[in-house]
Amino acid sequence: MKKLPERIGRVGLVANPGKASTAKLVQDAARWLSRNGAKVLVDVDTRDHALPKSTSAGSLADLAKAVDLLLVFGGDGTILRVVRGMDGSKTPVLGINAGRLGFLTDVPAHSLKDALKKIWEGRVFVEERPLVEVKGAASGEPVHLHALNDITVTRGSASRMIELEVSVDDEILTRYRSDGLIISTPTGSTAYSLSAGGPILRPDADVFVLTPICPHTLSNRSVIISLKSTLKVHVLSQRVDTIASADGQVQLDLESGDILTIRRSRRSVRLLHLEGSSFFDTLRRKLHWSGSNG
C-alpha cells in the first residue's frame, strides 16, 4: 500500500446516471473541489447527468488519462464499469457509495465532504488490485477481456446443467456438471463467489478461487489456486446455451468446444482508501458481523 504522493490538480468525476441521487453528489463534489483549487473534468454521461456546463474529457479512457484522481459515484457495478473503461490507466479511483452493499465503494454518500478533506490533507493510501484476463474464442470470434472481480461461465435460460472441463497449468483439475463456474480474484471473493458459497479472501491474497454454481456432484467445492497459474475452461456441453461473462457486465455466447484461457492480467487498478480504513472493518460493517462499530 502506498501514499498518494503527487499533488492533485485535476479530478475526474464519474456518476451512475441511472441513480438520481448521484447528480447532487457530483455537484457538491465539483463545488468543493473548485473552491479548493482543483480543475474538475467529467465524462460525457456524467456531464449530461449532473454538470451540463462542465468540461468533458470524452470517454472514460480519455478522462482517466487526463486527471490525477477519479471519484466514482454509484455502487460496485459503477466501479467495475469504470475500471473496464479506463483501458489500463493507473489513475487512482475512489468510490462514493450511492448503491447498496458496496465493497469497492469505500465512502458513504453522507461522508463525501469529510472524504474530500482527508484527500486534500494527504490522509489516504493507494492499494493496487490485480485484474484477470480471459482469451480464447466464443462462437468462433476471438475474445480478450479484463475483469476486476470475476470471470464466469454459466448456463443460459434453459434449466439444464452445463459441462465444463477445467485444467490448471495444463493439468486437468476436474469436469464440472453444474449451473456454472465462477473464477474469482481476491477482490471478487466478496461478490458473486461469496453468494455461491465461496470463501472470503483478503484483497492482497495472491490466489484465484474457483467456485462451482449448484454442482451436481456435492463433493465439488471451491478450489484455491495460485494467481500465477493459467486456467483453461473447455466447454463440453452439446445442446445447452452457455455464456461467459466478465464482471457480470460483458457477456459472450459460447459453443461446445470453445476454450477460454484465464490468467492474471498485466493490468491492475489502483484503489484509493481513506486513512484508517481496513478490509476487515469493511467486512464487519457490510456483513453486520460481531465487533462492528457501525
C-alpha positions in Angstrom: 0.0 0.0 0.0 1.3 3.4 -0.9 0.6 7.0 -0.1 -0.7 9.3 -2.8 2.5 11.4 -3.4 1.6 13.8 -6.1 -0.4 17.0 -5.7 -3.9 16.6 -7.0 -4.6 19.2 -9.6 -7.2 17.6 -11.8 -10.1 15.4 -10.5 -12.4 13.4 -12.7 -16.0 12.8 -11.7 -17.9 9.8 -12.9 -21.5 9.0 -11.9 -24.0 6.3 -12.5 -26.7 8.2 -14.5 -29.2 5.6 -13.5 -29.2 6.7 -9.9 -30.8 10.1 -9.4 -29.1 10.7 -6.1 -25.6 10.8 -7.8 -26.4 14.1 -9.5 -26.4 16.1 -6.3 -23.3 14.3 -5.0 -21.4 15.2 -8.2 -22.5 18.8 -7.9 -21.4 19.0 -4.3 -18.0 17.4 -5.1 -17.5 19.7 -8.0 -18.2 22.8 -5.9 -15.9 21.7 -3.1 -13.0 20.8 -5.5 -13.3 24.1 -7.4 -13.2 26.1 -4.2 -10.0 24.2 -3.2 -8.1 24.8 -6.4 -8.8 21.6 -8.4 -9.9 21.5 -12.0 -12.9 19.3 -12.4 -13.4 17.1 -15.5 -16.2 14.6 -16.3 -17.0 12.0 -18.9 -19.9 12.7 -21.4 -22.5 10.8 -19.5 -21.8 12.5 -16.2 -21.8 15.9 -17.8 -25.3 15.2 -19.3 -26.5 13.8 -16.0 -25.2 16.3 -13.4 -22.9 19.1 -14.8 -24.1 20.3 -18.2 -21.7 23.3 -18.1 -18.6 21.4 -17.1 -15.6 20.4 -19.2 -15.9 16.9 -20.6 -12.8 14.8 -21.4 -14.8 12.5 -23.6 -14.6 8.8 -22.9 -13.7 7.1 -19.6 -10.3 6.2 -21.0 -9.7 9.8 -22.0 -10.8 11.1 -18.6 -8.6 8.7 -16.7 -5.6 9.8 -18.7 -6.3 13.5 -18.1 -6.7 13.5 -14.3 -4.8 12.7 -11.1 -7.8 11.1 -9.3 -11.1 9.6 -10.3 -14.1 9.9 -8.0 -16.8 7.4 -8.9 -20.4 7.9 -7.6 -22.6 4.8 -7.6 -22.3 1.2 -6.5 -19.8 -1.5 -7.1 -21.2 -2.1 -10.6 -20.3 1.5 -11.4 -16.7 0.9 -10.2 -16.5 -2.2 -12.4 -17.7 -0.3 -15.4 -15.2 2.5 -14.8 -12.3 0.1 -14.3 -13.1 -1.6 -17.6 -13.4 1.7 -19.4 -10.1 3.1 -18.0 -8.2 0.9 -20.5 -5.4 0.1 -18.1 -4.8 3.6 -16.7 -3.1 3.8 -13.4 -5.1 6.8 -12.1 -6.3 6.1 -8.6 -10.0 5.5 -8.1 -12.2 6.3 -5.0 -15.8 5.1 -4.9 -18.6 7.1 -3.3 -21.3 4.7 -2.3 -24.7 5.6 -3.7 -25.7 1.9 -4.1 -26.4 -0.8 -1.6 -23.8 -3.1 -0.1 -20.7 -1.9 -1.9 -17.3 -3.5 -1.1 -15.5 -1.3 -3.7 -17.2 2.0 -2.9 -15.4 3.0 0.3 -17.1 6.3 1.2 -20.8 6.6 2.3 -22.6 9.4 0.4 -23.1 11.3 3.7 -19.3 11.4 4.3 -18.3 12.9 0.9 -17.0 16.2 2.3 -15.1 14.6 5.1 -13.5 12.3 2.5 -12.5 15.2 0.3 -10.9 16.9 3.2 -8.9 13.8 4.0 -7.7 13.5 0.4 -6.6 17.2 0.4 -4.7 16.6 3.7 -3.0 13.5 2.3 -4.6 11.2 4.8 -5.1 8.5 2.2 -3.3 5.5 0.7 -3.4 3.6 -2.6 -3.9 -0.1 -2.9 -3.1 -2.0 -6.1 -5.6 -4.7 -7.1 -4.9 -7.3 -9.9 -7.1 -7.7 -12.9 -7.8 -11.1 -14.5 -7.8 -11.5 -18.3 -9.6 -14.1 -20.5 -8.6 -15.0 -24.0 -9.8 -17.6 -26.4 -12.8 -18.0 -28.8 -16.5 -17.5 -28.3 -18.7 -19.0 -31.1 -15.8 -18.6 -33.5 -15.0 -15.0 -32.5 -11.7 -14.0 -30.7 -12.1 -13.0 -27.1 -9.9 -10.7 -25.0 -11.5 -9.3 -21.8 -10.3 -8.0 -18.5 -12.2 -8.1 -15.1 -11.6 -6.9 -11.6 -14.0 -9.3 -9.8 -14.5 -12.5 -11.8 -14.9 -14.4 -15.0 -18.0 -16.7 -15.0 -19.2 -19.4 -17.3 -22.8 -20.2 -16.8 -25.9 -21.8 -18.4 -28.3 -19.7 -20.3 -32.1 -19.5 -19.7 -32.7 -23.3 -20.0 -32.7 -25.0 -16.6 -30.2 -27.7 -17.7 -26.7 -28.2 -16.3 -23.6 -27.4 -18.4 -20.4 -29.4 -18.5 -17.0 -27.8 -18.3 -13.5 -29.3 -18.2 -11.1 -27.2 -16.2 -7.3 -27.5 -16.3 -4.7 -25.7 -14.2 -1.2 -25.2 -15.8 -2.1 -27.9 -18.4 -3.1 -30.4 -15.7 -6.8 -31.4 -15.7 -8.5 -30.4 -12.4 -11.9 -31.9 -12.9 -15.1 -31.8 -15.0 -17.9 -29.8 -13.6 -21.6 -30.6 -14.2 -23.3 -27.5 -12.7 -25.1 -24.3 -13.4 -21.7 -22.7 -14.0 -18.3 -21.8 -12.6 -17.0 -18.6 -11.1 -13.3 -17.8 -11.4 -12.8 -15.0 -8.9 -9.9 -12.7 -8.0 -9.3 -11.8 -4.3 -11.3 -8.6 -4.9 -14.2 -10.6 -6.3 -14.4 -13.0 -3.4 -17.0 -10.8 -1.7 -19.1 -10.6 -4.9 -20.8 -13.5 -6.8 -18.4 -16.0 -5.5 -19.5 -15.3 -1.9 -23.1 -15.7 -2.9 -22.3 -19.1 -4.4 -20.6 -20.3 -1.1 -17.0 -19.3 -1.9 -14.5 -18.2 0.7 -13.7 -14.6 1.6 -10.2 -13.6 0.8 -8.1 -10.6 1.8 -7.5 -8.5 -1.3 -3.8 -9.0 -1.2 -4.0 -12.8 -1.3 -2.2 -14.0 -4.4 -4.8 -16.5 -5.5 -7.8 -17.4 -7.7 -10.9 -19.0 -6.3 -12.8 -21.5 -8.5 -16.4 -21.9 -7.2 -19.0 -24.1 -8.9 -22.6 -22.9 -9.0 -25.0 -25.6 -7.8 -22.8 -28.5 -8.8 -24.3 -31.9 -9.5 -21.5 -33.6 -7.5 -21.9 -32.4 -3.9 -18.2 -33.0 -3.2 -17.3 -30.2 -5.7 -16.2 -27.3 -3.5 -14.3 -24.1 -4.0 -10.7 -24.6 -5.0 -8.0 -22.0 -4.3 -5.0 -21.8 -6.7 -2.1 -19.5 -7.3 -2.7 -16.3 -9.1 0.4 -17.2 -11.2 -1.4 -20.2 -12.6 -3.0 -20.4 -16.1 -6.5 -21.8 -16.2 -8.3 -23.3 -19.2 -12.1 -23.8 -19.3 -13.3 -26.2 -22.1 -17.0 -26.1 -22.9 -18.2 -29.7 -23.3 -21.9 -29.2 -23.3 -23.5 -30.0 -26.7 -27.1 -28.6 -26.6 -27.2 -26.1 -23.7 -26.8 -22.4 -24.0 -23.5 -21.4 -22.3 -22.5 -17.8 -21.5 -19.1 -16.3 -20.5 -19.2 -13.0 -18.5 -16.6 -10.6 -17.3 -17.6 -8.9 -14.0 -21.3 -9.6 -14.9 -21.2 -6.8 -17.4 -19.8 -8.2 -20.7 -21.5 -11.4 -21.9 -20.4 -13.7 -24.7 -22.2 -16.8 -26.1 -20.1 -19.9 -26.1 -20.4 -23.1 -28.1 -19.3 -26.7 -27.5 -15.6 -27.0 -28.0 -14.8 -23.4 -27.1 -11.8 -23.0 -24.8 -11.1 -19.9 -22.6 -7.7 -19.3 -21.1 -7.7 -17.3 -17.9 -4.7 -15.8 -16.1 -3.6 -12.8 -14.1 -3.5 -9.7 -16.3 -0.5 -7.4 -16.6 -3.0 -4.6 -15.8 -4.1 -3.6 -12.4 -6.3 -0.9 -10.8 -5.3 1.5 -8.0 -7.9 2.0 -5.4 -7.7 5.0 -3.1 -8.6 4.4 0.6 -9.0 6.9 3.4 -6.6 6.8 6.3 -7.8 4.3 9.0 -9.9 2.2 6.7 -9.3 -1.5 6.6 -10.7 -4.6 4.8 -11.7 -6.3 8.0 -13.5 -3.3 9.2 -15.4 -3.1 5.9 -16.4 -6.8 6.3 -17.7 -6.3 9.8 -19.8 -3.3 8.8 -21.1 -4.6 5.4 -21.9 -8.1 6.7 -23.1 -7.0 10.1 -20.6 -9.2 11.9 -19.9 -9.2 15.7 -17.4 -6.5 16.6 -18.7 -3.9 14.2 -18.9 -0.3 15.4 -21.1 0.7 12.6 
